[in-house]
Amino acid sequence: MRIAKVIKAQCAETNNYFGIRIEQKLPELWESTWAFPLKETMQVTETYQNKVEGKIIKSSTYPGCPHCHQNGLFSCSCNKISCIDFDKSTHRCPWCGSMLNRSQLGPAGNLKIDAGFY
């Protein structure tokens, strides 16, 4: 049986929210398969998955952020996800405002996401 969840992310360029559909491949390995914009009204009424732990890899069909079209995902120390442009020398987490330089940047790796924060 396939296990799929939707996690809430925020665009680092526009600050708009989007959902990322992830599918479990192994106990702690998830694959991002789709991304879609979240409407302002749905953010209040929708419930997103509570806990996701493990690593996220991108499928070949993952379209990237629906707002800025960046294909990278970043997991901040605040346990939230944003899109990221790895060509830039710095990244500001749109959730908590933390500024990170290139040496601190890395893709969404081992995650402990609590969607209850969203």
C-alpha positions as semicolon CSV with decimal commas, in nm:
position;residue;x (nm);y (nm);z (nm)
1;M;0,000;0,000;0,000
2;R;0,131;0,345;-0,092
3;I;0,160;0,606;0,178
4;A;0,139;0,964;0,056
5;K;0,126;1,287;0,255
6;V;0,113;1,658;0,183
7;I;0,349;1,892;0,364
8;K;0,315;2,267;0,368
9;A;0,605;2,474;0,235
10;Q;0,668;2,843;0,178
11;C;0,823;3,012;-0,126
12;A;1,142;3,197;-0,032
13;E;1,092;3,446;-0,316
14;T;0,723;3,538;-0,281
15;N;0,639;3,415;0,073
16;N;0,337;3,234;-0,074
17;Y;0,250;2,890;0,059
18;F;0,241;2,568;-0,138
19;G;0,180;2,201;-0,076
20;I;0,426;1,927;-0,160
21;R;0,295;1,577;-0,212
22;I;0,543;1,319;-0,087
23;E;0,525;0,943;-0,121
24;Q;0,698;0,698;0,110
25;K;0,952;0,475;-0,066
26;L;1,118;0,323;0,244
27;P;1,052;0,371;0,618
28;E;1,255;0,696;0,629
29;L;1,275;0,783;0,259
30;W;1,017;1,006;0,093
31;E;0,994;1,121;-0,269
32;S;0,842;1,455;-0,367
33;T;0,607;1,396;-0,658
34;W;0,402;1,713;-0,696
35;A;0,373;2,072;-0,576
36;F;0,074;2,303;-0,591
37;P;-0,016;2,653;-0,468
38;L;-0,227;2,676;-0,155
39;K;-0,518;2,917;-0,156
40;E;-0,533;3,154;0,139
41;T;-0,879;3,027;0,240
42;M;-0,773;2,661;0,231
43;Q;-0,478;2,720;0,462
44;V;-0,714;2,781;0,753
45;T;-0,948;2,489;0,688
46;E;-0,710;2,219;0,562
47;T;-0,513;1,992;0,792
48;Y;-0,171;1,881;0,677
49;Q;0,009;1,566;0,785
50;N;0,130;1,571;1,140
51;K;0,476;1,413;1,145
52;V;0,720;1,320;0,870
53;E;1,067;1,188;0,946
54;G;1,337;1,089;0,702
55;K;1,495;1,211;0,382
56;I;1,313;1,368;0,087
57;I;1,435;1,302;-0,266
58;K;1,286;1,461;-0,578
59;S;1,117;1,251;-0,844
60;S;1,200;1,323;-1,205
61;T;0,849;1,466;-1,243
62;Y;0,863;1,704;-0,944
63;P;0,772;2,045;-1,095
64;G;0,935;2,265;-0,830
65;C;0,782;2,557;-0,647
66;P;0,460;2,669;-0,817
67;H;0,542;3,034;-0,738
68;C;0,909;3,086;-0,834
69;H;0,975;2,754;-1,012
70;Q;1,289;2,671;-0,810
71;N;1,344;2,298;-0,792
72;G;1,540;2,290;-0,465
73;L;1,391;2,218;-0,122
74;F;1,542;2,339;0,203
75;S;1,476;2,228;0,559
76;C;1,555;2,500;0,813
77;S;1,645;2,442;1,177
78;C;1,293;2,570;1,254
79;N;1,173;2,235;1,106
80;K;0,992;2,393;0,815
81;I;1,038;2,360;0,439
82;S;1,094;2,624;0,173
83;C;1,204;2,631;-0,187
84;I;1,562;2,741;-0,246
85;D;1,779;2,876;-0,526
86;F;2,114;2,702;-0,475
87;D;2,279;2,947;-0,718
88;K;2,243;3,231;-0,466
89;S;2,506;3,289;-0,199
90;T;2,253;3,334;0,082
91;H;1,908;3,207;0,172
92;R;1,651;3,359;0,406
93;C;1,407;3,115;0,561
94;P;1,062;3,262;0,490
95;W;0,924;3,098;0,806
96;C;1,163;3,223;1,076
97;G;1,377;3,480;0,891
98;S;1,711;3,305;0,954
99;M;1,979;3,409;0,704
100;L;2,217;3,137;0,590
101;N;2,528;3,171;0,375
102;R;2,635;2,928;0,103
103;S;2,848;2,715;0,339
104;Q;2,541;2,652;0,558
105;L;2,308;2,563;0,271
106;G;2,214;2,210;0,183
107;P;1,916;2,029;0,036
108;A;1,631;1,897;0,245
109;G;1,800;1,600;0,403
110;N;1,709;1,423;0,723
111;L;1,382;1,581;0,828
112;K;1,175;1,584;1,140
113;I;0,882;1,789;1,024
114;D;0,594;1,858;1,256
115;A;0,319;1,982;1,029
116;G;0,128;2,086;1,337
117;F;0,345;2,398;1,334
118;Y;0,201;2,498;0,999
